[in-house]
Amino acid sequence: MKEISDEQKAVEGQVMKIYKESSPIIENLFEWAYINHLAWSLAALALALVVWLTLALSNAENQRNALATKQCADPVFKGEIDKKCLRTVQSREHWWQHVSYALTHLSPEK
């Protein structure tokens, strides 16, 4: 078997040194992924907040419209409100009608 000369060993050592220096540092390899997770987590949290606020707005506008149109007047006590009816009333056909009305009418009608 042919032996490798010292000169070839030195060249091979330099090549291996260049290879090691060009490889990524394992500790810093996934550093930016944490920032990406933070951004997606904040986006998901913002989306959940928007959904929750939309549901709350729809419910509030549903109850406001039911009170304005007197759909939940108590039949026994005149001038009072039936709170059980107020929890279950559907004053419009769809939830998006409540949301669109609430977003387009920011102040009460005169």
N, C-alpha and C positions, 0 to 999 in steps of 0.2 A: 504494500500500500504506500502511496506517495504521501509524504509529509508536507504540511502546509508551512510555507516559509514565514519568517517573522514579518516580512513586509506585507504579505497577504493577510496575516492576522491583524496587523495595524489598520489596514484598509477596511477589513471586516468590522473591526471595533469602531471605526469612525462611522460606518454605515449604520451599525446598531445604535450608536449614540444619537445620530440624526433621527432614526426611527423612534427611539424612546422620547425624544424631545417633541416630535410631531404628534404623539398620541395625546388624547385629551386627558385632563386631570379629572379623575373619577369623582373627587369631592365636589367639584364645581360643575359637573356635567349636567345635573338636573336643577341647577339653581333657578333658572328662569321659569321652570314649571310651577313653582310655588306662586309666583306672581300671576301666572295664567289661571291657576286654581282660584286665587283670590278674586280675579276679575269675573270669572264665571259664577262664583259663589255670590258675589254682589249683584250680578245680573239676574240670577235666579231669585235672590231675595227681593230685588226690585219688582220683578214680575209677580211674585207672590203678594207683595204689598199692593200692586195695582189691581190684582184680582180681588183681594180682600176689600179694598176701598170701593171697587165697582159693585160688589155684592152689598156692602153697607149702604151705598148711595141708592141702589135699586130698592132695597128694603125701606129706607127712609122716605123715598119718593112715593112708594106704594102706599105707605101709611098716610103721608101727607095728602095724597090724592083721595084716599078713602075718607079722610076727615073733611076735605074741602067739598066733596060731593055728597057728604052725609050718608055714606054707605053703612057706617057702623053706629048708627044711633040706637040707643038702648030702647027697646019697645016698652018696657015697664016704666022706667024713670025718664020722663021727657027732659031733654036737654043734656042728658048724660051720654057717655060713650061706652059701648060694649067692648071691653078690652080683649075678650076671647075672640070676638069677630075681627078686631084690629090685627091680631096676630096671624089670622088665617085668610084675610081678605085678599082678593086679586082684583085691584081696581083697574088694571089694564090687562090686555091679553098676554103680552110678552115682557120679559125683564128688560129687554133692550129698549122698549118704549119708555120705561121709567128713566133709564139712564140717559137716553137722548133728550127727553124733556128736561131733566134736571141740568144737563150740560148746556142747553140752549136758553133756559130761563133762569138766569142767575139772581134776579131780584123778583120779589113777589108781584103778582099782577095787581093793578090798581083798579 
